[in-house]
Amino acid sequence: MNYYRVLDNERKRLEESIKKKEEFIQKAPQGILACYPNRDCWRWYILENCSKKDTENNQVVNGTSSPNNKKARRKYLPKTEEETAKTMALKGLYEKELLDDKQELRAINMYLNNCSSFERGNKYVERASEFSRLLSEQYEAQQRAKSERIERWLADKYTGTVPHPEELKVPTRAGFNVRSKSERDIIRLLMEHDIPFKYEQYMKYGNEDLYPDFTILSPTTGKVFLWEHNGIMDKEGYAMKKLKDEGFYYKLGYVRGKNMIVTYEQRNEGIDEKETEFIIHHMILQDALY
């Protein structure tokens, strides 16, 4: 992988993101939004002339402390101004995110400014068409072998009956139904990255029948992963079963953080797509610079 290109693309994305956030902040009302608890509701205030220290103090913003700057003013924002409150809340988020974005951009620029574009391989191939022909034949042979390996792995698929098939109600782009929208979203992301997988592939440990949510073959390393996406763990029976199953997977050689992935449902939110993308790139595809 040409990391220079990856980081150069990330630099462009960050620069565009920073520009849009700065434009939004410039157009937003002055001051910062503070939300003060008031019995069973919240009061909104716009704080003006606050010091930088005050704007970074969560106690000031959530109303449990007053600004240190004596010139700071507090302006009440009525409930009829909810759109203004939303704009100010987003402005506050962007101000925090800009600090991270700019720090990341500085690090990327430091790397790019001290490295070449790593085009030596391309220049080698460009010396003569014969180099390209010789290398392309090897590359095509490797790709054929990889495709055949994936096809054989996919063909070895469990075709029996899974527990509670009546719960398979959510259609997917893969052409079969799953149990939740979160599983559907995971399948979408796996397919977008051309990652082969099996859904609820049967496994056995002793007398225990196991059906992990996803069995995955990394197309880059050939490594097999299990991926369990657990629901909200507030039901004791459900939580205990999931922990018990994970113990069986461990005995079969699947270790969390190594070749087993465990994610959790977020209440009313489904999967964290940013986290899921990170898992796919960092663990399955092993793209360390994602």
HUMO-V435785 format. One line per field, one symbol per residue. ss: DSSP state (A for helix, B for strand, O for the rest). psi: psi as a letter, one per 40 degrees, with the letter a starting at -180 (. if undefined). burial: b if it has 24 or more other ideal C-beta (glycine too) atoms within 12 Angstrom, else e. Layout:
ss = ???
psi = ???
burial = ???
This chain:
ss = OOAAAAAAAAAAAAAAAAAAAAAAAAAOOOOBBBBBBBOOBBBBBBBBOOOAAAAOOAAAAOOOOOOOOOOOBBBBBOAAAAAAAAAAAAAAAAAAAAAAAAAAAAAAAAAAAOOOOOOAAAAAAOOOAAAAAAAAAAAAAAAAAAAAAAAAAAAOOOOOOOOOAAAOOBBOOOOOBBOOAAAAAAAAAAAAOOOBBBBBBBBBBOOBBBBBBBBBBOOOOOOBBBBBBBOOOOOAAAAAAAAAAAAAAAAOOOOBOOOBBBBBOBOOOBOOAAAAAAAAAAAAOOOOOO
psi = hgddddddddddddddddddddddddeiiiaihhhhhgbeaihhihhifiiddddehddddeeeiiidhdeiihhhhidefdddddddddddddddddddddddddddddddeeiiefeddddddedidddddddddddddddddddddddddddgiheahiifeeegehiieeeiiaeiddddddddddddefhiihhfhhihhbehhigidhhhhhedeeihiihhhiahfehddddddddddddddddeehhhecehhhiihhheeaihddddddddddddefgde.
burial = eeebeebbebbeebeeebeebeeebeebbebbbbbbeeeeeeebbbbeebeeebbeeeebbeeeeebeeeebebeebeeeeeebbebbbebbebbeebeebeeebeebeeebeeeeeeeeeeeeeeeeeeeeeeeeeeeeeeeeeeeeebeebeeeeeeeebeeeeeeeeebebeeebbbebbbbbbbbbeebebbbbbbbebeeeeeebbbbbbbbbbbeebbbbbbbbbeeeeeeeeeebeebbebbeeeebeeeebbbbbebeeeebbeeebbbebbbebbbeeeee
